[in-house]
Amino acid sequence: MNQEKAENTAQLDRSTPAFSVLLSSTPRGARLARLLAESQLRDWGLPSDPGRLLVAELAANAASHGRVAGRDFRLTLRLARDVLHIEVADTRRERLPVLQRPPVDAESGRGLVLVDALADRWGVTEGLFPRKTVWAELRLMRPEPGAPGSGGAGGLPQGT
C-alpha cells in the first residue's frame, strides 16, 4: 500500500484543496482535530460524517498511542476529485497500528475497526524517522438533485 499511497500523493497538485495543522498530542489536541476537520469539511460543502469520525479516531490514536512528550501530531485533509484523503502523522514510528478485533467485553480497542468499516481505503506510511502517517480515504458521492435524501423535490413520500 505504501507505493499505492505514494502514487496517489504524486497526483495531487497545488490546486488541490488542502488543510493541514499541527496539534498537541493530547486529548485536547485530538478533540480540536475533530472540530477543525468538521469546520473544514463544512467549508468545502461536504457532509461532516464519516470524515469527522475518521479524523476523531486517527487523532485519538495519535494522541494516545503515538504520543511523545513535547512532540505534536499533524492533521492533513486533501480533496482530490471525488476523494477525501485524511492523514494523521505522529512521531512514534515504532508503534505501527494493527487492526485487531477486540473481545466483545473490551472497553476500548475498536478505533481501527471503526476506521476499517468507514474508510474506503486506509493504511500506514512510514516517513523519515521517527514519523509515521496513518491515512484514510473516502470516496465522495454527491447526491443528484432531486434524489431521495438530497433535499430536492421528491425526497420524501408525499401523503395521499
Backbone bond lengths (Angstrom), bond angles and torsions (degrees), N, CA, C in turn:
res aa  C-N    CA-C-N  psi(-1)  N-CA   C-N-CA  omega(-1)  CA-C   N-CA-C  phi
1 M - - - 1.451 - - 1.518 112.48 -
2 N 1.328 117.79 -26.28 1.459 119.41 -177.87 1.517 111.29 -61.72
3 Q 1.352 118.13 -41.35 1.443 120.66 177.73 1.528 110.17 -65.21
4 E 1.333 116.82 -41.44 1.461 121.61 178.03 1.525 109.69 -59.59
5 K 1.330 117.06 -42.85 1.458 122.05 179.39 1.522 109.97 -63.60
6 A 1.324 117.42 -43.49 1.455 120.90 -179.38 1.527 110.61 -62.48
7 E 1.328 117.20 -39.33 1.455 120.53 178.37 1.521 110.92 -64.99
8 N 1.343 117.26 -40.61 1.461 120.20 178.78 1.518 110.59 -64.64
9 T 1.319 117.74 -41.49 1.457 121.59 -179.83 1.521 110.28 -64.35
10 A 1.328 117.42 -38.03 1.451 120.91 -179.51 1.527 111.43 -63.51
11 Q 1.326 117.81 -27.26 1.453 121.41 -178.99 1.530 112.14 -75.52
12 L 1.314 117.77 -17.25 1.454 120.56 -179.58 1.522 109.34 -74.76
13 D 1.314 116.79 142.55 1.449 119.88 175.73 1.524 109.28 -126.15
14 R 1.304 115.56 -178.31 1.467 120.69 -176.16 1.528 112.78 -64.87
15 S 1.328 118.53 -20.34 1.455 120.27 -179.06 1.533 111.83 -84.06
16 T 1.323 117.47 -5.47 1.456 121.71 179.38 1.529 108.86 -71.48
17 P 1.333 118.08 122.79 1.466 119.21 177.23 1.534 110.00 -58.69
18 A 1.327 116.01 131.86 1.464 120.29 -178.21 1.517 110.23 -145.61
19 F 1.317 114.30 155.41 1.464 123.12 177.29 1.522 106.40 -141.31
20 S 1.330 117.86 132.51 1.454 120.83 179.56 1.520 109.26 -146.14
21 V 1.337 115.87 139.85 1.456 120.30 -178.23 1.530 109.65 -152.47
22 L 1.333 116.19 143.82 1.466 122.12 172.19 1.518 108.35 -90.90
23 L 1.323 116.13 136.29 1.462 121.17 -179.30 1.524 109.66 -134.77
24 S 1.320 115.62 152.58 1.466 119.34 179.85 1.524 110.31 -67.60
25 S 1.330 115.57 143.47 1.474 121.21 -179.91 1.524 110.01 -80.31
26 T 1.323 114.21 67.19 1.460 122.13 -178.50 1.526 108.28 -138.08
27 P 1.328 117.89 165.66 1.470 118.99 174.05 1.536 111.99 -56.66
28 R 1.331 116.58 -35.23 1.461 119.92 178.77 1.533 110.89 -66.00
29 G 1.349 116.87 -39.66 1.458 120.98 176.72 1.519 111.61 -63.87
30 A 1.331 116.78 -40.04 1.468 120.97 178.62 1.522 110.41 -64.63
31 R 1.324 116.55 -41.69 1.470 120.35 178.46 1.528 110.53 -64.11
32 L 1.333 116.11 -42.18 1.460 120.36 178.81 1.534 110.85 -63.85
33 A 1.328 117.55 -36.58 1.468 120.95 177.06 1.525 110.18 -58.94
34 R 1.327 116.05 -45.19 1.466 120.56 179.86 1.531 110.79 -62.86
35 L 1.315 116.83 -44.86 1.464 120.67 -178.48 1.532 111.78 -66.72
36 L 1.328 117.07 -41.93 1.463 120.57 178.81 1.530 111.18 -66.32
37 A 1.331 116.43 -39.42 1.464 120.14 177.90 1.525 110.35 -63.52
38 E 1.318 116.40 -43.40 1.460 120.29 178.66 1.525 110.84 -59.39
39 S 1.318 116.96 -43.40 1.457 121.80 179.04 1.531 111.16 -65.00
40 Q 1.332 117.00 -43.08 1.460 120.33 -179.65 1.522 111.57 -65.90
41 L 1.319 117.07 -42.39 1.464 120.37 177.97 1.526 110.63 -61.14
42 R 1.312 116.42 -40.60 1.464 120.78 177.52 1.533 110.03 -63.36
43 D 1.353 116.80 -42.46 1.467 120.51 178.47 1.521 111.63 -61.73
44 W 1.325 117.32 -32.63 1.458 121.45 177.90 1.525 112.23 -82.80
45 G 1.323 117.58 -1.55 1.458 121.39 179.58 1.512 113.72 76.87
46 L 1.328 116.38 26.26 1.462 121.53 -178.86 1.520 110.35 -107.81
47 P 1.330 117.20 154.59 1.465 119.40 174.18 1.530 109.45 -66.54
48 S 1.316 117.07 148.58 1.459 119.34 -177.13 1.527 112.19 -74.42
49 D 1.313 117.90 -32.50 1.467 119.93 -179.88 1.518 109.79 -106.32
50 P 1.304 117.86 143.01 1.461 129.19 10.80 1.528 114.92 -90.80
51 G 1.340 118.94 -0.37 1.467 120.68 -179.03 1.512 113.68 -55.19
52 R 1.319 116.06 -44.46 1.472 121.12 179.90 1.523 110.70 -60.79
53 L 1.329 116.91 -39.92 1.459 120.60 180.00 1.527 111.62 -67.50
54 L 1.323 116.53 -38.53 1.465 119.90 177.10 1.520 111.03 -64.55
55 V 1.327 116.75 -44.65 1.462 120.40 177.44 1.526 110.05 -60.31
56 A 1.326 117.14 -43.67 1.468 120.74 -179.36 1.526 111.21 -58.00
57 E 1.330 117.29 -45.64 1.472 120.43 -178.92 1.519 111.81 -68.93
58 L 1.335 117.30 -45.45 1.463 119.80 -178.87 1.524 111.57 -66.38
59 A 1.327 117.37 -39.48 1.468 120.53 178.61 1.523 111.27 -68.95
60 A 1.335 117.39 -39.61 1.469 120.20 177.23 1.522 110.52 -61.81
61 N 1.338 116.84 -40.48 1.467 119.89 177.10 1.527 111.12 -64.02
62 A 1.330 117.60 -41.66 1.467 120.66 179.04 1.515 111.34 -64.30
63 A 1.332 116.43 -37.78 1.462 120.32 -178.18 1.528 112.32 -75.53
64 S 1.317 117.47 -23.67 1.469 118.76 -179.72 1.526 111.35 -104.43
65 H 1.315 118.47 -58.59 1.467 121.30 -175.43 1.528 112.83 -83.08
66 G 1.325 118.01 -24.06 1.463 121.27 -178.10 1.512 113.21 -102.89
67 R 1.304 117.04 10.21 1.461 121.65 -173.59 1.523 112.32 -75.73
68 V 1.326 114.61 131.55 1.456 123.54 168.87 1.520 104.99 -130.04
69 A 1.328 116.67 126.70 1.471 120.70 -177.71 1.528 110.50 -52.32
70 G 1.330 115.34 130.27 1.452 121.21 177.13 1.519 114.83 83.40
71 R 1.327 118.12 -0.72 1.472 121.00 179.00 1.518 109.81 -116.14
72 D 1.318 115.62 139.62 1.458 122.32 -177.50 1.527 110.76 -93.67
73 F 1.323 115.45 171.16 1.459 120.81 168.88 1.518 107.55 -115.96
74 R 1.343 116.29 156.49 1.454 121.15 -178.81 1.526 109.85 -114.08
75 L 1.323 114.96 130.03 1.461 122.74 172.48 1.520 107.45 -102.51
76 T 1.325 116.28 129.91 1.460 121.44 176.21 1.523 108.41 -132.33
77 L 1.324 115.53 132.38 1.466 122.94 174.21 1.515 107.19 -119.69
78 R 1.334 116.27 134.48 1.459 121.35 176.07 1.511 108.39 -132.58
79 L 1.300 114.75 142.36 1.456 121.56 178.09 1.516 107.01 -117.36
80 A 1.317 117.14 110.31 1.461 122.07 -179.38 1.522 108.50 -125.22
81 R 1.316 115.31 113.71 1.457 122.06 -176.87 1.515 109.71 53.07
82 D 1.325 117.27 -112.54 1.462 120.39 -177.03 1.528 112.02 -110.18
83 V 1.350 117.33 28.18 1.463 121.34 -178.84 1.522 109.96 -128.89
84 L 1.334 114.77 130.62 1.459 121.26 170.20 1.517 106.66 -96.11
85 H 1.316 116.10 121.87 1.463 121.85 -179.76 1.530 107.73 -108.42
86 I 1.325 116.46 123.45 1.466 123.30 -178.29 1.522 107.86 -114.31
87 E 1.326 116.78 130.73 1.461 121.50 176.70 1.515 109.74 -129.59
88 V 1.330 115.73 138.97 1.459 121.41 171.01 1.528 106.19 -130.60
89 A 1.334 115.83 116.42 1.460 121.87 -177.78 1.527 109.44 -109.44
90 D 1.335 115.82 134.83 1.465 120.58 176.28 1.521 109.27 -132.98
91 T 1.325 116.70 -177.34 1.463 121.43 -174.36 1.529 112.81 -112.21
92 R 1.317 116.62 35.98 1.476 121.10 175.99 1.526 109.40 -124.05
93 R 1.316 116.17 64.84 1.462 119.98 -177.57 1.521 112.41 -62.60
94 E 1.315 117.11 -25.67 1.466 119.45 179.50 1.524 112.17 -72.12
95 R 1.325 117.67 -9.87 1.475 121.95 179.24 1.523 109.50 -114.35
96 L 1.321 115.95 77.33 1.459 120.80 179.18 1.528 109.62 -78.59
97 P 1.328 117.18 138.92 1.468 119.50 179.82 1.525 111.30 -70.70
98 V 1.305 114.66 143.99 1.458 121.78 178.48 1.523 107.59 -130.31
99 L 1.326 115.64 128.28 1.457 120.30 178.37 1.517 109.24 -72.59
100 Q 1.334 116.52 119.23 1.459 122.66 178.50 1.510 108.53 -134.55
101 R 1.291 115.95 144.10 1.461 120.99 175.64 1.527 107.36 -89.96
102 P 1.332 117.98 112.59 1.467 119.69 -179.15 1.523 111.17 -73.52
103 P 1.326 116.88 158.74 1.471 119.40 174.78 1.529 110.09 -58.34
104 V 1.307 116.38 151.96 1.461 122.25 -177.58 1.526 111.86 -55.21
105 D 1.333 117.64 -35.92 1.461 120.81 -176.74 1.533 113.30 -90.13
106 A 1.340 118.82 4.89 1.465 121.51 178.99 1.527 110.07 -68.03
107 E 1.328 115.86 143.00 1.464 120.85 -179.41 1.519 112.72 -90.98
108 S 1.327 118.32 -7.41 1.462 121.86 178.55 1.526 108.38 -151.68
109 G 1.326 115.62 -176.75 1.452 119.98 176.34 1.514 115.42 95.51
110 R 1.334 117.27 13.88 1.460 120.15 -178.12 1.526 114.03 -104.93
111 G 1.325 117.32 4.50 1.462 120.74 -176.29 1.512 113.46 -57.93
112 L 1.331 117.65 -51.15 1.457 120.14 -179.19 1.526 111.99 -71.55
113 V 1.316 117.38 -26.43 1.464 119.96 174.41 1.527 108.83 -63.40
114 L 1.331 116.11 -41.66 1.462 120.93 177.18 1.526 110.81 -66.31
115 V 1.324 117.51 -44.21 1.461 121.16 177.73 1.532 109.85 -58.40
116 D 1.328 116.27 -45.69 1.461 121.38 -179.68 1.536 111.31 -61.70
117 A 1.321 116.83 -36.66 1.466 121.11 -179.28 1.525 112.19 -74.64
118 L 1.321 117.76 -35.94 1.468 121.23 -174.01 1.522 114.23 -88.44
119 A 1.329 117.27 -35.43 1.462 121.10 -174.77 1.521 110.87 -82.18
120 D 1.328 115.49 148.16 1.458 119.71 172.55 1.521 109.84 -74.01
121 R 1.328 116.13 -34.57 1.465 122.73 175.49 1.522 107.40 -149.73
122 W 1.329 116.28 151.68 1.460 120.06 173.01 1.521 108.05 -155.47
123 G 1.316 115.76 162.18 1.453 119.45 179.42 1.514 111.10 -175.76
124 V 1.320 114.67 -171.40 1.459 122.16 -178.81 1.516 107.92 -130.72
125 T 1.324 116.07 135.91 1.451 122.37 175.19 1.521 107.78 -120.61
126 E 1.322 116.09 126.30 1.456 120.02 176.57 1.517 108.37 -83.93
127 G 1.333 116.10 128.64 1.449 121.22 179.48 1.516 110.65 -102.27
128 L 1.330 115.62 -165.42 1.455 119.77 175.05 1.525 108.14 -59.06
129 F 1.323 115.49 137.59 1.455 119.10 -177.24 1.523 109.26 -54.02
130 P 1.293 119.62 132.92 1.455 129.76 9.90 1.532 114.10 -105.78
131 R 1.332 118.29 25.11 1.467 120.83 -171.15 1.525 113.78 -87.18
132 K 1.334 113.09 150.84 1.463 122.16 168.70 1.518 106.58 -140.51
133 T 1.309 116.13 153.49 1.453 121.89 178.20 1.521 108.35 -126.70
134 V 1.309 116.07 125.09 1.458 121.72 172.82 1.527 105.34 -100.20
135 W 1.323 116.06 127.68 1.456 120.29 -174.89 1.524 110.71 -128.34
136 A 1.310 113.81 156.95 1.465 121.18 176.76 1.519 107.96 -143.95
137 E 1.328 115.55 148.26 1.450 120.65 177.87 1.522 110.63 -125.47
138 L 1.322 114.24 141.09 1.465 121.99 176.07 1.518 108.25 -122.91
139 R 1.314 116.29 127.03 1.448 120.87 171.90 1.517 107.42 -78.49
140 L 1.304 116.24 127.37 1.468 120.92 -177.65 1.510 109.71 -96.53
141 M 1.313 114.85 130.13 1.457 120.15 176.32 1.511 107.72 -120.22
142 R 1.287 114.74 111.83 1.459 118.92 178.63 1.525 108.45 -82.91
143 P 1.336 117.47 132.13 1.469 119.23 -178.93 1.523 111.21 -67.39
144 E 1.310 114.87 144.55 1.463 121.07 174.90 1.525 108.29 -71.28
145 P 1.336 118.13 142.19 1.467 119.41 176.17 1.525 110.33 -56.95
146 G 1.315 115.70 132.40 1.454 121.03 179.35 1.512 114.46 86.39
147 A 1.349 117.14 -3.63 1.468 119.86 179.68 1.528 109.31 -76.12
148 P 1.327 117.24 151.03 1.473 119.47 177.88 1.520 110.82 -53.92
149 G 1.319 116.33 133.48 1.457 122.00 178.53 1.512 114.24 82.99
150 S 1.352 118.25 -1.84 1.464 119.87 -177.95 1.522 112.15 -91.74
151 G 1.309 117.24 -4.62 1.455 120.10 -178.76 1.521 112.12 88.91
152 G 1.325 116.94 -3.47 1.463 120.95 179.47 1.521 110.07 -83.05
153 A 1.315 115.57 174.07 1.470 120.82 178.49 1.513 109.64 -61.67
154 G 1.284 116.66 142.18 1.455 121.27 177.37 1.505 114.22 87.95
155 G 1.334 118.52 4.54 1.455 121.19 -178.01 1.509 114.09 -68.55
156 L 1.317 117.71 -31.80 1.462 121.58 -179.93 1.514 109.02 -120.33
157 P 1.320 117.16 146.83 1.468 118.96 177.87 1.525 109.28 -62.82
158 Q 1.291 115.11 139.09 1.461 121.21 178.96 1.519 109.50 -90.49
159 G 1.308 117.48 145.93 1.460 122.10 178.95 1.524 110.76 -65.19
160 T 1.338 116.15 150.50 1.477 119.32 -179.60 1.493 110.32 -105.72
